[in-house]
Amino acid sequence: MPRKKKKKISTLVDDILNLIDIGVEDISKTNLKNFLDTLKEETVRFLEPSEGERKRLRLSAVGRHNRQLWFEINDPIKRKEGPQLRMRFFYGHILEALLLFLAKEAGHDVKHQQKEVILEGVKGHIDAVIDGVLVDVKSASDYGFKKFQNGGVFNSDPFGYIGQISSYMEAMDIEEGAFFVINKNNGNITLMMMDELSTINAAKRVRELKEIVQSDKIPDRCYEDIPYGNSGNYVLQNGCVFCHYKDRCWSHSNDGAGLRVFDYSNGPKYFTKVLKEPNVAEVLNG
């Protein structure tokens, strides 16, 4: 019987789409069991009582900004994730597990799922190694998916994904890395290979972060505010909008009143300075 030709990660997306289109007569019992075991683990974790913030540095956070990490480790906000947000995280994890199952069924070599790795004494868990490439699996919105699809994440990475995958690649001593992403709104799939010039020196970054989070000094703000049109008003940059600590960083804004939030059609805008009142509704206590 002829030996099956080893597949390359460059055909991964097309192979999965063909698999879904044509179907599978004989699904691997091992692959199916592993997938169902993952579903069980994720469901149990989803319904477990929340343990709150964990005050420790993880490799998944290596790409985040210094000030944000300092707060998360030293003075975290005690917050409870609402049911809707937890549901979004849950089905995101399920979609990511589904992608790895489909990659196996499509004949690709998938190893080291959720393997624990350590770099400079800091731990993390990789998603998988596919065809010899370190792969970080993501589920994304339309906006986030486009950034992976067109490489925009290299230029704008407020969630620190580049630092995250760089640390995994370095910990595993693997030179090639990729983001394997599914659009959770429409089911589109993309694979974004890492540009070797875009990876960071992760070991150096981890050493820096360990010193930063152990210091009593709060790091400088990650971003400065920017003008909003020609109104004289100023707003937060996108990198600040999704941060849980923006109200702390900008408590002095608007003459000490703090951030003001206005509900625009394309999403809320966080104003640090309002000279001209916007013609949209203000979100009070936002």
N, C-alpha and C positions, 0 to 999 in steps of 0.2 A: 504494500500500500504506500503510495507516495507521501512523503512527509509534507505537512502543511507549511506553506511559506509564512515566515514570521512577519507579522504586521508592524507597520510604522505608525507613530502617533499622528502623522500628517493626514492619514485617512480616517481618523477616529470619528469625526462628525458625520462624514458621508456614510461610513459603515453603520453607524447607529441609525441614521435616517433610513437606510436601505433595510435594516433589520426590522424596523417598525413597519415599513411599507410592505415588505414581503411576508413577515411573520416567522415564527419558529415552530417547527413540528415537535422538537424534542428539547425542551428547556433543561438545562443542567440542574439536577436536583441539589447539588452542592451550592451553586450560585443562588438558586432560589431560597434555600434554607438560610444562607448568610444574609440575604436581603430581608427576609421575614424576621430574622433575629434582630437585625438593625431596627426595623419598624417597631418591634416590641420594646427594645431598649429606649428608643426615642419617645414612644408613647408613655412609658412609665416615667421617664424624666420630665416629660411635658406636664404630667398631672401631679408630680411631687410638689410639696410645699416649697416655696422659694426660700433659698438660704441667704439671699441678700448679696451684698458685695463681698468679694474675696480680695483681701488686701495683700496681693502678691503679684510680682511681675511675671508675665508669661510671654513666650515668643510671639504669640498672636498679636501682641501689643507693641512690638518693637518699632513698627513704622509710625506709631502715633506721635503726637507732639509732646514735648517735654512738660509743658504746664498741665495739659490734660492728664497725663500719666501721674504727675506729682499729686494732683487732687485725688485721682482714683486710688492711689496707694495710701496716701497719708490722711486725707480728709474727704472720704467719699460721701456723696449725697445718698442718704437713706431713701431709696425710692422703690416702689413696688410696680413691677411691670403689669400693665392692664391686660385683661383677657385677649383683647384684639391683637396687641403686640406679641403676646406669647403665642397666639395662634399663627401669626405670620412667621415667627421664628420656627415654629413646629413644621409647617408645611414646606418651609425652605429647606430644613434638614432632610425631610422625606424626599424632596426632589433631588437633592444632592446624592442621597443614597441610591436613588433610582438611576441616576446617570452612571454611577460606578457599576451597578448591576448590568445595565445595558452595554457598557463597555466590555464587560466579560463575555456576555452573550454574543457580542459582535466579533469575538475572537481575539481581543487584545489582551495583553499580559498585564494584569492588575495585581500589584503586590503592596505589602506594608500598609494596609488600611488602618488608620488611626494608630499608627506606631508612635510611641512616645520617643521624643528626641530631646537632647540636652545640648545647649550651647552656652559656654561660660557660666555653667551652674544654673541656668534658667531653662525650665522645661516647656515643652509644647507637644502638640500632636499633629502629625501630617495627615492629610486626607488619603493620599495614595501615591504610588509610583506606577505610571502607566507606560509600558514599552520603554522603560529605562529613564523616563522623564518625571521629575518631581511635579506632581499636579496638585493644585489647590482648587477645590470645587466650590463654586459659588452659585447661588440663586440671586437674581437681580431684577429690579424694576426695569421698565422701558429705558429710562434715562441711564441707569447704571449699566445695563446691557450694552447700550450703544458705545459707552466709554471703553468697554472691553473689546467690542467688535472693531472699533476704529483706532484702538491704541491710545485713546484719550486719557486713560488712567495713568499713563506715563507722565503726563503733564499736570494732571489734577488728581491727587490721591489723598483726600482728607481723612480716609479711614485707615490709611497706612498699609494697604495691601502689598505694595512693593517690598516694604521692609519685612513684612510677615513671611512672604514666600522666600525672600533672600535668606532669612534666618533658617528656614527649613532646609533649603538647598545646601547651605553651609554646614548645618548639623549633620546632614546625611552624606556630605561630600559628593554631591551630584551637581554637575555643571549645567544641565539643562532643566529649565522649569517652565511651567505653563499654567494659565488659568483656564479651567474648564467650566463654562458658565451656561446656565439655562435661564431664559427669560420666563419668570414665573407668571407673566401676564398672557403670553401667547405660545409658549413652548419652544421657541427658537433656541438653538444651541450654537455656541461658538467656542473656539479654542484660540487663546491668545498666547503665543510663545513669548517667553521673556527675552528681551534684548540684553545680552551680557553687559552692555554698557549702562543699563538701567538698574542693575542689582547694586545693593549697597554692601559695604563692609560690615556684615551683621555682627561679627564678634566684637569689633570696635564699638559699634552702636550699643550693644548689650552692656559692655563695660561702662560706657558713658551714662547709660540710663540707671545702672545700679548706683552710681555716685549721685546722680540727680535726685532720685527718689529717697535716698538716705539723708539728703541734706535738709536743713531746716528752712532754707531759702526757697521761696516760690519762684519758679522760672518766669521769664518775661512772657507776655501775651503771644499767642501763636500768630495772630493776624491783627492788622490795624483796620479800622473802619474805612469805608470808601464813600465818595460822593454819590448821591442818587440823582442822576440827571443834573439839571441846572437849577434845582430848587433851593440849593443851600443845605438840604438835608443830607444826613449821613446814615449808612446802613452797615450791618455786618456782612463780611464776605461769606461765601458759601461754606468755607471750612469751619466757620464758627456756628453756623445755623443748627447743625445736628449735635452739637456738643452739650452735654448736660450741665456744664459749668459756665455757660455764657453769662448767666445772670450775675455770678460772682465776679467774673472778669470785667463786666461793664456796669457794675452797681453805681458808679459815679456818673454815668451818662445821663443826658437830659437834665443837667443841673442837679444831679443827685437823686432824681426820681427813678433812675434805672431804665432799662430798655422799654421802648414802646413798640407794640406789635400791631401791624395793620394787615388786614385780610385781602390780599390781591388775588386775582383770578388764577394766577400761576403759582400760588402758594404764599404763605405769610412772609412779610418783610420785617426785620428787626431793626428799628431805628435807634441810633445812638444820639442823634441830634435832629430836632424838628424845628425848622424855622418857618416852613410853610406846611400847614395841615394837609395831609393827603385826602383825596376825594373818595376814600373807601372807608369801610367800617374799621374801627379800632377793636382789637381783641383785648378786653380788659382782663387783668390777672393772667395774661398769656406768657 
